[in-house]
């Protein structure tokens, strides 16, 4: 069994090409030989017919006009002795056919036309092959034109191809042409074999390289790539393979970073909780309300981390539940601010009249609390945080602004990534767990809205959530 694509390509294509060339060359050679033979015999027949006509006319003119038997005997003898003739017809314009030596054509199928023209309309057969379906022959005068009803004679050549081939040898020119065509076929077959080998080699070589890279990728080498040559289908396959390998490598790197980040985020509150409990057990700290509040805070951090990870996992799987309805935006903002007013003096710019949009009130409140918490954390004072709601032509916009240090332009797109912090120190004093903005973006997009950020280093940052209206 042939396993190589290159050999399969060669074994299938090359014999087909050669067979096609051989058949074409053989047929062309035969057709050419027949055509050349036919043309040669027609030329010879026409030349011969002129000579034969003069002999017949002279012979018939010497026989008395009333000697019908002598005229017939001469015409029949002449037809039998000349292999190129099908027969002899003697006629006049007034009396029609006087003599017909064509055994296969009855007199009724012969018409005498004006100007000494004899028209033969008949079907002559040899087995299943038709010989003559229609013929028009011009006659030659036997009697002088001054005769009241001059006779004329028409010699009918034999146009049947098979009889011509049987009676005449093949043309030398046909043999030469056939030999040249066969030589061309042999040369063409060699060229076809070489082209097939070259083309199949180029194709299967690139496929082999791609298969090798795929094997490397399967063994865990995510850095495997293949060179892209040309712009055909194989090149497109190579581009798709490289993109797939790059995506897998990026996903693997992201997975490793995520595992490391999750471990880091879990380790910090767990370490704090274990430390607090150990201090209480060792008598270094009393088990009072302050200890319980500290443990509660660390537990809430763990709960928030787990909730955010669950939301991101559901969003990645396309199963994040967001139930939208027409809500009063200002009321949702007031509820989100309620948890902060007890500790911070946050400014709010809310419309006095009703202002509704399409959103999930619970998820929208989750997003706003996250944005407000980030703004309070990065602002020099809570009073510098501003939450505003404004009506737009195509929706409602909620903005959360702070007067913090701002974010450099090169970091604006990265802040939406999981576990990303602008501050590389990863301190909680300068940021949370790095999941809030990633979750917020997924939730806003799930509600059909858009969340954007604008920031100026040294002046502050503004997050805007645009929601559609009903």
RODO-2510 file (C-alpha; in nm, 4 decimals, decimal comma):
residues 470
     n   res          X          Y          Z
     1     x     0,0000     0,0000     0,0000
     2     x     0,1382     0,3392    -0,0964
     3     x     0,1442     0,5723     0,2053
     4     x     0,3320     0,8629     0,0497
     5     x     0,1104     1,1361    -0,0980
     6     x     0,3875     1,2154    -0,3430
     7     x     0,3935     0,8587    -0,4789
     8     x     0,0146     0,8472    -0,4932
     9     x     0,0101     1,1725    -0,6843
    10     x     0,2723     1,0422    -0,9287
    11     x     0,1161     0,6970    -0,9738
    12     x    -0,2280     0,8426    -1,0456
    13     x    -0,1500     1,1549    -1,2464
    14     x     0,1480     1,0490    -1,4600
    15     x    -0,0150     0,7394    -1,6211
    16     x    -0,3260     0,9431    -1,6931
    17     x    -0,1237     1,2126    -1,8655
    18     x     0,0776     0,9610    -2,0679
    19     x    -0,2307     0,7586    -2,1612
    20     x    -0,4095     1,0713    -2,2759
    21     x    -0,1134     1,1772    -2,4869
    22     x    -0,0754     0,8303    -2,6400
    23     x    -0,4440     0,8029    -2,7284
    24     x    -0,4492     1,1545    -2,8672
    25     x    -0,1352     1,0968    -3,0695
    26     x    -0,2576     0,7645    -3,2066
    27     x    -0,5936     0,9048    -3,3093
    28     x    -0,4403     1,2154    -3,4564
    29     x    -0,1921     1,0072    -3,6531
    30     x    -0,4664     0,7807    -3,7890
    31     x    -0,6931     1,0698    -3,8755
    32     x    -0,4109     1,2558    -4,0423
    33     x    -0,3115     0,9520    -4,2441
    34     x    -0,6686     0,8928    -4,3594
    35     x    -0,7145     1,2578    -4,4483
    36     x    -0,3889     1,2798    -4,6406
    37     x    -0,4705     0,9581    -4,8260
    38     x    -0,8169     1,0842    -4,9113
    39     x    -0,6849     1,4180    -5,0361
    40     x    -0,4139     1,2490    -5,2389
    41     x    -0,6583     1,0110    -5,4015
    42     x    -0,9071     1,2875    -5,4743
    43     x    -0,6401     1,4863    -5,6541
    44     x    -0,5306     1,1776    -5,8441
    45     x    -0,8923     1,0842    -5,9160
    46     x    -0,9715     1,4254    -6,0605
    47     x    -0,6645     1,4171    -6,2790
    48     x    -0,7342     1,0611    -6,3837
    49     x    -1,1021     1,1375    -6,4460
    50     x    -1,0176     1,4006    -6,7049
    51     x    -0,8012     1,1590    -6,9007
    52     x    -1,0577     0,8811    -6,8765
    53     x    -1,3378     1,1121    -6,9923
    54     x    -1,1508     1,2033    -7,3092
    55     x    -1,0914     0,8349    -7,3873
    56     x    -1,4564     0,7422    -7,3302
    57     x    -1,5841     1,0339    -7,5395
    58     x    -1,3547     0,9434    -7,8295
    59     x    -1,4534     0,5754    -7,8064
    60     x    -1,8271     0,6409    -7,7893
    61     x    -1,8139     0,8920    -8,0746
    62     x    -1,6658     0,6189    -8,2954
    63     x    -1,9595     0,3845    -8,2278
    64     x    -2,2701     0,4443    -8,4357
    65     x    -2,5477     0,6166    -8,2512
    66     x    -2,7913     0,3305    -8,2975
    67     x    -2,5524     0,0658    -8,1698
    68     x    -2,6850     0,0642    -7,8154
    69     x    -2,5345    -0,2743    -7,7323
    70     x    -2,1887    -0,1634    -7,8423
    71     x    -2,2106     0,1577    -7,6407
    72     x    -2,3144    -0,0373    -7,3278
    73     x    -2,0437    -0,2980    -7,3734
    74     x    -1,7797    -0,0272    -7,4067
    75     x    -1,9023     0,1610    -7,0966
    76     x    -1,9208    -0,1546    -6,8834
    77     x    -1,5775    -0,2720    -6,9957
    78     x    -1,4282     0,0679    -6,9215
    79     x    -1,5897     0,0775    -6,5719
    80     x    -1,4610    -0,2685    -6,4820
    81     x    -1,1087    -0,1976    -6,6015
    82     x    -1,0800     0,1365    -6,4162
    83     x    -1,0842     0,0822    -6,0390
    84     x    -1,1390     0,4533    -5,9693
    85     x    -1,4733     0,4679    -6,1465
    86     x    -1,8082     0,3861    -5,9969
    87     x    -1,9850     0,3891    -6,3323
    88     x    -2,0614     0,5612    -6,6646
    89     x    -2,3846     0,7499    -6,7472
    90     x    -2,4882     0,8560    -7,0974
    91     x    -2,7808     1,0973    -7,1274
    92     x    -2,9350     1,3804    -7,3231
    93     x    -3,1354     1,6784    -7,2070
    94     x    -3,4464     1,5698    -7,4004
    95     x    -3,4482     1,1915    -7,3500
    96     x    -3,2847     1,1776    -7,0074
    97     x    -3,0741     0,8759    -6,9093
    98     x    -2,9739     0,6608    -7,2053
    99     x    -2,7165     0,4379    -7,0353
   100     x    -2,6409     0,3696    -6,6633
   101     x    -2,3674     0,1273    -6,5514
   102     x    -2,4118     0,2091    -6,1779
   103     x    -2,5486    -0,1213    -6,0532
   104     x    -2,6441     0,0209    -5,7127
   105     x    -2,8326     0,3254    -5,8461
   106     x    -3,1562     0,2833    -6,0427
   107     x    -3,2373     0,5197    -6,3276
   108     x    -3,5169     0,6802    -6,1281
   109     x    -3,2610     0,8235    -5,8833
   110     x    -3,0752     1,0015    -6,1645
   111     x    -3,1899     1,3463    -6,2817
   112     x    -3,0644     1,5282    -6,5923
   113     x    -3,0392     1,8990    -6,5253
   114     x    -2,9812     2,1958    -6,7505
   115     x    -2,6294     2,2495    -6,8775
   116     x    -2,5352     1,8803    -6,9055
   117     x    -2,5472     1,8234    -6,5259
   118     x    -2,6402     1,4820    -6,3881
   119     x    -2,7683     1,4740    -6,0297
   120     x    -2,7602     1,1430    -5,8418
   121     x    -2,9747     1,1305    -5,5272
   122     x    -2,9446     0,7893    -5,3745
   123     x    -2,8031     0,6028    -5,0770
   124     x    -2,5437     0,3417    -5,1648
   125     x    -2,4506     0,1008    -4,8849
   126     x    -2,1768    -0,1498    -4,8195
   127     x    -2,2944    -0,3329    -4,5099
   128     x    -2,3875    -0,0571    -4,2650
   129     x    -2,1721     0,2172    -4,4223
   130     x    -2,3194     0,4763    -4,6545
   131     x    -2,1199     0,5373    -4,9721
   132     x    -2,2997     0,8144    -5,1636
   133     x    -2,5983     1,0186    -5,0572
   134     x    -2,5886     1,2884    -5,3245
   135     x    -2,3636     1,3535    -5,6246
   136     x    -2,3610     1,6153    -5,9004
   137     x    -2,1548     1,5347    -6,2098
   138     x    -2,1032     1,7536    -6,5178
   139     x    -2,1149     1,5677    -6,8471
   140     x    -1,9019     1,5977    -7,1622
   141     x    -2,0566     1,6100    -7,5147
   142     x    -2,0231     1,3036    -7,7337
   143     x    -2,2058     1,4468    -8,0355
   144     x    -2,1352     1,7908    -8,1841
   145     x    -2,3315     2,0837    -8,0342
   146     x    -2,5122     2,1285    -8,3641
   147     x    -2,6945     1,7981    -8,3086
   148     x    -3,0653     1,8584    -8,2254
   149     x    -3,0393     1,6395    -7,9147
   150     x    -2,6661     1,5868    -7,8439
   151     x    -2,5675     1,3097    -7,6097
   152     x    -2,3228     1,3648    -7,3285
   153     x    -2,1371     1,1269    -7,0964
   154     x    -2,0620     1,1588    -6,7235
   155     x    -1,8039     0,9467    -6,5476
   156     x    -1,8991     0,8939    -6,1788
   157     x    -1,5958     0,8486    -5,9513
   158     x    -1,6056     0,6117    -5,6575
   159     x    -1,6041     0,8284    -5,3380
   160     x    -1,6527     0,5456    -5,0918
   161     x    -1,3718     0,5796    -4,8327
   162     x    -1,3330     0,2130    -4,7475
   163     x    -1,2966     0,1138    -5,1126
   164     x    -1,0391     0,3855    -5,1616
   165     x    -0,8348     0,2612    -4,8664
   166     x    -0,8537    -0,0974    -4,9849
   167     x    -0,7417    -0,0124    -5,3368
   168     x    -0,4675     0,2446    -5,2685
   169     x    -0,1496     0,2084    -5,0573
   170     x    -0,0996     0,4372    -4,7574
   171     x     0,0602     0,7717    -4,8222
   172     x     0,4277     0,8090    -4,7276
   173     x     0,3468     1,1535    -4,5901
   174     x     0,0935     0,9955    -4,3521
   175     x     0,3513     0,7535    -4,2193
   176     x     0,6020     1,0321    -4,1558
   177     x     0,3385     1,2417    -3,9788
   178     x     0,2350     0,9495    -3,7613
   179     x     0,5967     0,8808    -3,6664
   180     x     0,6538     1,2460    -3,5719
   181     x     0,3404     1,2489    -3,3593
   182     x     0,4464     0,9341    -3,1730
   183     x     0,7869     1,0905    -3,1070
   184     x     0,6155     1,3999    -2,9702
   185     x     0,4048     1,1793    -2,7434
   186     x     0,7154     1,0106    -2,6026
   187     x     0,8827     1,3443    -2,5356
   188     x     0,5608     1,4761    -2,3804
   189     x     0,5360     1,1743    -2,1500
   190     x     0,8905     1,2317    -2,0221
   191     x     0,8173     1,5999    -1,9624
   192     x     0,4904     1,5097    -1,7890
   193     x     0,6766     1,2681    -1,5588
   194     x     0,9340     1,5319    -1,4661
   195     x     0,6707     1,7984    -1,4049
   196     x     0,4672     1,5569    -1,1950
   197     x     0,7682     1,4711    -0,9806
   198     x     0,8627     1,8362    -0,9322
   199     x     0,5107     1,9565    -0,8530
   200     x     0,4311     1,6662    -0,6226
   201     x     0,7664     1,7140    -0,4477
   202     x     0,6974     2,0811    -0,3813
   203     x     0,3481     2,0078    -0,2539
   204     x     0,4249     1,7081    -0,0340
   205     x     0,7445     1,8670     0,0989
   206     x     0,5472     2,1526     0,2495
   207     x     0,2815     1,9141     0,3798
   208     x     0,5540     1,7013     0,5437
   209     x     0,6938     2,0104     0,7150
   210     x     0,3465     2,0994     0,8380
   211     x     0,2911     1,7456     0,9670
   212     x     0,6202     1,7585     1,1553
   213     x     0,5275     2,0880     1,3197
   214     x     0,1872     1,9457     1,4146
   215     x     0,3651     1,6518     1,5784
   216     x     0,5842     1,8898     1,7763
   217     x     0,2755     2,0793     1,8849
   218     x     0,1117     1,7555     1,9983
   219     x     0,4188     1,6719     2,2084
   220     x     0,3840     1,9992     2,3949
   221     x     0,6177     2,2257     2,1982
   222     x     0,3862     2,5244     2,1639
   223     x     0,6626     2,7291     2,0003
   224     x     0,6511     2,5113     1,6849
   225     x     0,5924     2,7121     1,3665
   226     x     0,6092     2,6426     0,9922
   227     x     0,7431     2,8727     0,7181
   228     x     0,4828     3,0278     0,4904
   229     x     0,5726     2,9935     0,1225
   230     x     0,3595     3,1323    -0,1580
   231     x    -0,0083     3,2211    -0,1449
   232     x    -0,1851     2,8939    -0,2301
   233     x    -0,3985     2,6613    -0,0181
   234     x    -0,0994     2,5032     0,1571
   235     x     0,0309     2,8488     0,2454
   236     x    -0,3113     2,9345     0,3875
   237     x    -0,2991     2,6148     0,5909
   238     x     0,0452     2,7113     0,7224
   239     x    -0,0817     3,0563     0,8248
   240     x    -0,3800     2,8986     1,0035
   241     x    -0,1477     2,6526     1,1791
   242     x     0,0835     2,9303     1,2980
   243     x    -0,2117     3,1328     1,4239
   244     x    -0,3472     2,8269     1,6057
   245     x    -0,0076     2,7541     1,7620
   246     x     0,0285     3,1180     1,8670
   247     x    -0,3168     3,1145     2,0221
   248     x    -0,2405     2,7920     2,2107
   249     x     0,0892     2,9339     2,3343
   250     x    -0,0809     3,2533     2,4496
   251     x    -0,3590     3,0554     2,6193
   252     x    -0,1071     2,8336     2,7958
   253     x     0,0844     3,1365     2,9154
   254     x    -0,2368     3,2988     3,0333
   255     x    -0,3384     2,9786     3,2123
   256     x    -0,0065     2,9590     3,3950
   257     x    -0,0241     3,3242     3,4941
   258     x    -0,3821     3,2786     3,6105
   259     x    -0,2934     2,9769     3,8251
   260     x    -0,0065     3,1719     3,9766
   261     x    -0,2228     3,4791     4,0361
   262     x    -0,5081     3,2776     4,1887
   263     x    -0,2636     3,1010     4,4176
   264     x    -0,1175     3,4367     4,5188
   265     x    -0,4584     3,5915     4,5822
   266     x    -0,5734     3,2943     4,7877
   267     x    -0,2506     3,2745     4,9818
   268     x    -0,2652     3,6321     5,1138
   269     x    -0,6042     3,6219     5,2953
   270     x    -0,5510     3,2625     5,4044
   271     x    -0,2112     3,3523     5,5498
   272     x    -0,3650     3,6485     5,7321
   273     x    -0,6456     3,4333     5,8713
   274     x    -0,4069     3,1586     5,9850
   275     x    -0,1800     3,4216     6,1426
   276     x    -0,4672     3,5825     6,3349
   277     x    -0,5924     3,2466     6,4629
   278     x    -0,2394     3,1399     6,5588
   279     x    -0,1871     3,4640     6,7518
   280     x    -0,5111     3,4074     6,9425
   281     x    -0,4165     3,0472     7,0201
   282     x    -0,0713     3,1518     7,1420
   283     x    -0,2208     3,4204     7,3647
   284     x    -0,0558     3,7011     7,1672
   285     x    -0,3926     3,8561     7,0785
   286     x    -0,7229     3,8318     7,2551
   287     x    -1,0113     3,6590     7,0741
   288     x    -1,2289     3,9662     7,0821
   289     x    -1,4551     4,1512     6,8401
   290     x    -1,1613     4,3127     6,6623
   291     x    -1,0161     3,9704     6,5819
   292     x    -1,3500     3,8484     6,4510
   293     x    -1,3888     4,1584     6,2349
   294     x    -1,0409     4,1034     6,0911
   295     x    -1,1243     3,7421     6,0123
   296     x    -1,4535     3,8504     5,8568
   297     x    -1,2727     4,0991     5,6314
   298     x    -1,0323     3,8352     5,5078
   299     x    -1,3225     3,5909     5,4554
   300     x    -1,5079     3,8512     5,2486
   301     x    -1,1967     3,8968     5,0354
   302     x    -1,1888     3,5217     4,9715
   303     x    -1,5598     3,5213     4,8921
   304     x    -1,5179     3,8131     4,6501
   305     x    -1,2309     3,6358     4,4751
   306     x    -1,4319     3,3157     4,4374
   307     x    -1,7367     3,5063     4,3112
   308     x    -1,5307     3,6979     4,0545
   309     x    -1,3623     3,3806     3,9312
   310     x    -1,7018     3,2117     3,9001
   311     x    -1,8415     3,5041     3,6984
   312     x    -1,5423     3,5020     3,4638
   313     x    -1,5701     3,1275     3,4144
   314     x    -1,9402     3,1580     3,3347
   315     x    -1,8686     3,4433     3,0935
   316     x    -1,6009     3,2404     2,9149
   317     x    -1,8463     2,9508     2,8805
   318     x    -2,1211     3,1827     2,7572
   319     x    -2,3378     3,0979     3,0574
   320     x    -2,3178     3,4223     3,2521
   321     x    -2,6765     3,5061     3,3441
   322     x    -2,7774     3,8674     3,2884
   323     x    -3,1471     3,9468     3,3090
   324     x    -3,2195     4,2871     3,1583
   325     x    -3,5216     4,5036     3,2213
   326     x    -3,6128     4,8700     3,2178
   327     x    -3,4661     5,0182     3,5373
   328     x    -3,4444     5,3638     3,6954
   329     x    -3,0725     5,4385     3,6645
   330     x    -3,0565     5,7051     3,9357
   331     x    -3,2144     5,4683     4,1884
   332     x    -2,9589     5,1939     4,1118
   333     x    -2,6767     5,4485     4,1553
   334     x    -2,8193     5,5673     4,4912
   335     x    -2,8315     5,2105     4,6203
   336     x    -2,4731     5,1510     4,5088
   337     x    -2,3607     5,4706     4,6860
   338     x    -2,5488     5,3771     5,0039
   339     x    -2,2770     5,1421     5,1205
   340     x    -2,0125     5,4119     5,0880
   341     x    -2,1912     5,7187     5,2297
   342     x    -2,1498     5,5929     5,5854
   343     x    -1,7699     5,6153     5,5501
   344     x    -1,6999     5,8503     5,2588
   345     x    -1,8351     6,1808     5,1357
   346     x    -1,8699     6,0893     4,7683
   347     x    -2,0101     6,3517     4,5334
   348     x    -2,3036     6,2581     4,3132
   349     x    -2,4618     6,4360     4,0148
   350     x    -2,7954     6,2633     3,9548
   351     x    -3,0907     6,3872     3,7446
   352     x    -3,4023     6,5004     3,9246
   353     x    -3,6521     6,3479     3,6812
   354     x    -3,6918     5,9808     3,5867
   355     x    -3,4197     5,8375     3,3676
   356     x    -3,4546     5,4736     3,2640
   357     x    -3,2344     5,2323     3,0697
   358     x    -3,2202     4,8608     2,9897
   359     x    -2,9995     4,6773     3,2413
   360     x    -2,9785     4,4099     3,5089
   361     x    -3,0181     4,6086     3,8347
   362     x    -2,8236     4,3588     4,0466
   363     x    -2,5356     4,3271     3,8016
   364     x    -2,5282     4,7023     3,7365
   365     x    -2,5024     4,7663     4,1095
   366     x    -2,2136     4,5164     4,1264
   367     x    -2,0315     4,7023     3,8484
   368     x    -2,0870     5,0457     4,0083
   369     x    -1,9697     4,9313     4,3521
   370     x    -1,6520     4,7962     4,1960
   371     x    -1,5832     5,1207     4,0077
   372     x    -1,6600     5,3384     4,3110
   373     x    -1,4354     5,1249     4,5327
   374     x    -1,1490     5,1624     4,2830
   375     x    -1,2056     5,5390     4,2647
   376     x    -1,2032     5,5758     4,6457
   377     x    -0,8879     5,3650     4,6711
   378     x    -0,6948     5,5729     4,4172
   379     x    -0,8194     5,9206     4,5157
   380     x    -0,6422     6,1465     4,7676
   381     x    -0,9778     6,1894     4,9395
   382     x    -1,3283     6,0465     4,9010
   383     x    -1,4665     6,3917     4,8339
   384     x    -1,2754     6,3976     4,5037
   385     x    -1,4815     6,1041     4,3713
   386     x    -1,7717     6,2024     4,1468
   387     x    -2,0508     5,9756     4,0248
   388     x    -2,2671     6,1313     3,7527
   389     x    -2,5589     6,0169     3,5380
   390     x    -2,6339     6,1851     3,2039
   391     x    -2,8780     6,1315     2,9197
   392     x    -2,7304     6,0717     2,5740
   393     x    -2,8922     6,0501     2,2315
   394     x    -2,8462     5,6724     2,2113
   395     x    -2,8555     5,5795     2,5788
   396     x    -2,7715     5,6670     2,9378
   397     x    -2,4153     5,7187     3,0598
   398     x    -2,2939     5,6621     3,4178
   399     x    -1,9476     5,8058     3,4896
   400     x    -1,7249     5,7443     3,7925
   401     x    -1,4347     5,9918     3,8199
   402     x    -1,1464     6,0258     4,0655
   403     x    -0,8567     6,2663     4,1121
   404     x    -0,5939     5,9979     4,1568
   405     x    -0,2547     5,9513     3,9896
   406     x    -0,4119     5,8398     3,6622
   407     x    -0,3150     5,5608     3,4252
   408     x    -0,0503     5,5882     3,1536
   409     x    -0,1833     5,5464     2,7961
   410     x     0,0115     5,2240     2,7393
   411     x    -0,1735     5,0577     3,0301
   412     x    -0,5306     5,1574     2,9400
   413     x    -0,6037     4,8435     2,7351
   414     x    -0,4316     4,6110     2,9808
   415     x    -0,6373     4,7092     3,2836
   416     x    -0,9240     4,4921     3,1519
   417     x    -0,7088     4,1780     3,1747
   418     x    -0,7451     3,9392     3,4646
   419     x    -0,5149     3,9908     3,7648
   420     x    -0,3562     4,2919     3,5979
   421     x    -0,2464     4,5832     3,8140
   422     x    -0,0792     4,8988     3,6956
   423     x     0,1271     4,8902     4,0160
   424     x     0,3661     4,5926     3,9824
   425     x     0,4096     4,5756     4,3587
   426     x     0,0706     4,4000     4,3797
   427     x    -0,0063     4,5823     4,7031
   428     x    -0,3693     4,5955     4,8150
   429     x    -0,3145     4,9545     4,9106
   430     x    -0,2933     5,0459     4,5426
   431     x    -0,5492     4,8018     4,4014
   432     x    -0,7674     4,4988     4,4567
   433     x    -0,7262     4,1492     4,3226
   434     x    -0,7170     4,2537     3,9569
   435     x    -1,0449     4,0835     3,8657
   436     x    -1,2988     4,3615     3,9203
   437     x    -1,2543     4,5422     3,5895
   438     x    -1,2471     4,2174     3,3896
   439     x    -1,5751     4,1110     3,5528
   440     x    -1,7250     4,4585     3,5083
   441     x    -1,6531     4,4592     3,1356
   442     x    -1,8134     4,1184     3,0876
   443     x    -2,1228     4,2210     3,2844
   444     x    -2,1717     4,5501     3,0987
   445     x    -2,1321     4,3801     2,7614
   446     x    -2,3798     4,1126     2,8745
   447     x    -2,6346     4,3909     2,9369
   448     x    -2,5793     4,5271     2,5853
   449     x    -2,3772     4,8246     2,7066
   450     x    -2,0220     4,9542     2,6701
   451     x    -1,7659     5,0451     2,9355
   452     x    -1,4746     5,2796     2,8520
   453     x    -1,1966     5,4550     3,0390
   454     x    -1,0240     5,7909     3,0032
   455     x    -0,7246     5,8898     3,2121
   456     x    -0,4667     6,1680     3,2400
   457     x    -0,1528     6,0971     3,4413
   458     x    -0,1478     6,3204     3,7490
   459     x    -0,5091     6,4352     3,7122
   460     x    -0,7294     6,1307     3,7486
   461     x    -0,9345     5,8619     3,5740
   462     x    -1,2940     5,8426     3,4534
   463     x    -1,4840     5,5209     3,3811
   464     x    -1,8021     5,5489     3,1723
   465     x    -2,0769     5,2894     3,1457
   466     x    -2,3168     5,3486     2,8539
   467     x    -2,6457     5,1584     2,8672
   468     x    -2,9100     5,1293     2,5942
   469     x    -3,2575     5,2690     2,6359
   470     x    -3,5792     5,0812     2,5781
***
